[in-house]
Amino acid sequence: MHVFKLFYISIFFIIGCTMNSSTVNTVKAVDLDKFMGEWYVIAHIPTFIEKNAFNAIESYELNDDGTIATTFTFNEGSFDGNKKIYRPKGFVIKNKFNTEWGMQFIWPIKAQYKIAYLDKDYTNTIIARDALDYVWLMSRNKKIPISELTILIEKIKSMGYDINALRMVPQK
């Protein structure tokens, strides 16, 4: 069953990767060491596997070979729902100053992952895709002040995303 889920996730990402309708700009450069660690998913336009996610956390660890070990965890459907864990591998795209990655759930497919916004303190980030199909607003904190959240959502809108499709991820 797990293999089938990964297969469908990969097919879903392939279709999304071929539907490029724009080019999302990235930040100028990312210090990978500072970017590593836990990020709480605050809001997203979700993939089908995370559409009912609660307590979603994306965690990154830099491997010796330059790849990024990723662990994505969440509770399905409620704060006490079944815990889901996915472990895709990130690949930094060369000559992109660490701002664009390929995220691989199943070989050989790498989904686009662009760091479109990152504050100077590495506290909040927006991960986007040129297809404008998915987006993730993540923070080192479980909650973001409403004034800051409003600004970040406006950034997502300015990239061309339909913010009506944005889902706030409940964090306990």
Summary of the structure (lengths in Angstrom):
residues: 172
radius of gyration: 15.0
end to end distance: 29.1
largest distance: 42.6
contacts: 504
relative contact order: 0.22
helix: 23%
strand: 38%
